[in-house]
Amino acid sequence: MAAYFAVMLFIGWISSKGTDNAGFFNGGRKAPWWIVAIAMIGAPMSGVTYVSVPGMVGLGGTAMGYMQMVLGFFVGYLVIAFVLTPVFFKMNMVSIYQYLEDRFGAASHKTGAWFFFISKILGAAVRLYLVCVTLQLMVFEPLGLPFVLNVIVSMAIVLLYTFRGGVKSVIWNDTLKTVCMVVSIVLAIIFIAKDLGLDFSGMVKTVRESGYSKMFFFDNVNHPEYFWKQFLAGIFTVVAMTGLDQDLMQRTLASRNARDSRKNLITSGLLQMPVIFLFLCLGALLYIFAAQRGIPETGDTLFPAVATGGYLPAVVGILFIIGLVSCAYSAGGSALTALTTSFTVDIIGTKGKSDVKVASTRKKVHLAMALMMGLVIIVFHLLDTKSAIDAVYKLASYTYGPILGMFAFGIFCKREVRDRWVPLVAVLAPVLCFILQSNSERWFGGYKFSYELILINALFTIIGLCMLIKPKNSN
């Protein structure tokens, strides 16, 4: 851990040299597309992905059904590459939510920024919370150190490597993270298969014949894992959580131009599919291994229990720590940078201010965001969930839906709306979704909403915006 932190902080120090406000916000638009592509493979994957995706293979009969969403993810990347990216580059944006002010007005701009702020601060806290819990069990608790100190140390590291470099530091650390994550997963699979006495063909056969290999669910439309629910949810989740997320788009906007941005998005979208498939194969092997060894843990606790419980060579535990730390702290740093950018540009505003004034504001906001994220993690310590990744996507269905609806309406409908009422529409849409989800089984013959709820949320937002359309002769 100390070695990885040293490398991460060194990268942050090197990449921050000569960084001004533009370098912090968008990397000065000088990042090579292939570096951004490698960074973007791992960028959406946090400590939640690293621990929770393998763990979810054995929960609720989902098996490898997550790949249905992953197929939708790639289609979503194509939408971002060919629909959203050209718009953002044409308007030369620092924050993507500036589009909402140009299209609708100031109230819409603030609404999009605040929904992103709520989404990202909670989502990032869920991700870092999971890692802090794992580190508490393996490092801090054996040393007799409290959880609060764990959070303080974690946030201090995230703050240090992003404070000056911003998105430049994030991109290079994401590249390191992607390499560490893939290497750790591949080697963990090899060591577990070896302990089970399996060669490559034996491992493939064992996974295929296990109860964890089912990937596609077409038989029951009411089931949360039904293919078209998951596939469509994957498309719109990526469009909302990547294409309309300042955190992830900040890397893409660091590319030299829209063409380079398109190349990095398509490349990373393609490569994410085999990487996530490796996570799911690891999950199947973990459950098979746990059944043979009588290990009771499931879900998010399974991978940590197997990797660090003394069942396998110590190197597996080391690989687990490296992979987890690389995922967690890189994701935390990028979220912190995006929150600082959006809050500084969208909510406080930079128009008419000197670079010195903007830099001073940015640094104060950066510190405040780190403090707030740490407090939210401590609050999450009071909560408990079997699968953190499920919690993240459910949260996204409510908070990213209005953002998705606003952008979709703005791009595909050219009519003007009554801007001052947009915040009300954005609040009412998630409320209606909650009512719908709470009563869906009773109202629709047993139908259960899954992550496709984000589509309904966006649709409610679009309907609300249609009701706010100004007459053509109105000023």
SULLIN-V143822 format. One record per helix or strand of 2 or more residues. SS is the DSSP state (a for helix, b for strand). FROM is the first residue (numbers start at 1). TO is the last residue. If there is no record, write none. Layout:
# SULLIN-V143822
((SS,FROM,TO) (SS,FROM,TO))
This chain:
# SULLIN-V143822
((a,2,15) (a,21,29) (a,33,43) (a,47,56) (a,66,90) (a,98,103) (a,106,140) (a,147,162) (a,167,195) (a,200,209) (a,227,243) (a,246,252) (a,258,293) (a,300,308) (a,314,348) (a,355,380) (a,388,399) (a,401,412) (a,419,443) (a,453,467))
